[in-house]
């Protein structure tokens, strides 16, 4: 489950909603069975609310969208990646707290 401002990215909309986005996009690569992924979800929801209009935030379920994960070298989850101008420009893997994610976002806005 995602907050109201967290988008769901799939193979069908990844190109239009992430790669062709006018603003930077934070993508949370996750799976429902992943405990650290569930731990970061409330932080992602908070950030999506706080950064509305400044950066798009969404999630890719790696089990349902394997080709996207493979294309961007996602080997472990959660992986949080920033896309800007159609390219991945930053990536961190594993659970990170809000301060680390804010620092990452601010560097790309």
VOTOR-998709 format. One line per 10 residues: number of its first residue (from 1); their letters; for each residue y negated, x negated, z negated of C-alpha. Coordinates in Angstrom, 3 decimals. Example, Ala and Ser with C-alpha at 12.3 -4.5 7.8 and 13.67 -1.06 7.14 Angstrom:
2
1> as> 4.500:-12.300:-7.800 | 1.060:-13.670:-7.140 $
//
This chain:
109
1> xxxxxxxxxx> 0.000:0.000:0.000 | -3.502:-1.157:0.755 | -6.948:-0.206:-0.419 | -9.232:1.992:1.673 | -11.027:-0.999:3.226 | -7.865:-3.012:3.947 | -6.688:-2.646:7.527 | -3.100:-2.755:8.721 | -2.560:-5.190:11.566 | 0.464:-4.894:13.857 $
11> xxxxxxxxxx> 1.618:-6.369:17.142 | -0.067:-3.363:18.799 | -3.569:-3.959:17.389 | -3.648:-7.650:16.380 | -5.366:-8.829:19.544 | -8.067:-6.138:19.528 | -8.658:-5.970:15.750 | -8.270:-9.642:14.822 | -8.524:-11.961:17.810 | -11.339:-10.037:19.525 $
21> xxxxxxxxxx> -13.195:-9.096:16.330 | -16.936:-9.766:16.292 | -16.697:-10.862:12.653 | -14.336:-13.175:10.817 | -11.055:-11.580:9.700 | -8.930:-12.404:6.651 | -5.277:-11.668:7.371 | -2.782:-11.381:4.520 | 0.730:-12.085:5.842 | 3.042:-10.351:3.349 $
31> xxxxxxxxxx> 6.263:-8.396:2.793 | 7.030:-5.560:0.348 | 9.836:-7.521:-1.351 | 7.613:-10.552:-2.076 | 6.469:-10.680:-5.712 | 3.551:-13.107:-5.162 | 2.432:-10.863:-2.277 | 2.314:-7.897:-4.621 | 0.362:-9.988:-7.146 | -2.359:-10.828:-4.608 $
41> xxxxxxxxxx> -2.713:-7.227:-3.358 | -5.251:-6.119:-6.018 | -7.366:-9.194:-5.250 | -7.261:-8.427:-1.520 | -8.254:-4.816:-2.234 | -11.217:-5.966:-4.360 | -12.389:-8.441:-1.746 | -12.119:-5.829:1.012 | -14.426:-3.554:-0.985 | -16.872:-6.344:-1.841 $
51> xxxxxxxxxx> -17.079:-7.805:1.671 | -17.344:-4.579:3.700 | -19.439:-5.266:6.795 | -19.333:-9.042:6.286 | -15.683:-9.826:6.963 | -12.746:-7.664:8.002 | -9.679:-7.821:5.766 | -6.195:-6.655:6.584 | -2.476:-7.190:6.181 | 0.424:-8.048:8.479 $
61> xxxxxxxxxx> 3.897:-7.066:7.270 | 5.952:-10.053:8.420 | 9.188:-8.059:8.448 | 7.748:-5.523:10.887 | 5.600:-7.908:12.957 | 7.639:-11.088:13.314 | 6.104:-12.256:16.601 | 2.638:-12.539:15.023 | 4.009:-14.524:12.085 | 5.907:-16.861:14.397 $
71> xxxxxxxxxx> 2.951:-17.412:16.699 | 0.768:-18.565:13.807 | 3.379:-20.646:12.005 | 3.714:-18.438:8.940 | 6.748:-19.913:7.180 | 6.073:-18.761:3.609 | 4.373:-15.713:2.170 | 1.880:-14.797:1.065 | -0.111:-16.686:3.666 | -3.796:-15.845:3.889 $
81> xxxxxxxxxx> -5.500:-16.862:7.118 | -9.027:-16.579:8.447 | -9.455:-15.827:12.135 | -12.768:-16.356:13.856 | -13.545:-16.310:17.558 | -9.920:-15.579:18.411 | -8.500:-18.561:16.531 | -7.054:-19.265:13.111 | -9.666:-21.428:11.379 | -8.304:-21.623:7.825 $
91> xxxxxxxxxx> -5.039:-20.887:6.020 | -3.646:-21.025:2.495 | -0.130:-20.258:1.361 | 1.073:-18.905:-1.955 | -0.610:-16.845:-4.619 | -4.256:-17.742:-5.145 | -6.735:-16.198:-7.525 | -9.951:-14.495:-6.548 | -12.186:-17.604:-6.982 | -10.128:-19.547:-4.407 $
101> xxxxxxxxx> -10.217:-16.659:-1.954 | -13.962:-16.110:-2.398 | -14.570:-19.796:-1.671 | -12.429:-19.508:1.462 | -14.235:-16.377:2.656 | -17.723:-17.712:1.974 | -16.987:-20.811:4.056 | -16.423:-18.639:7.134 | -18.977:-15.846:6.916 $
//
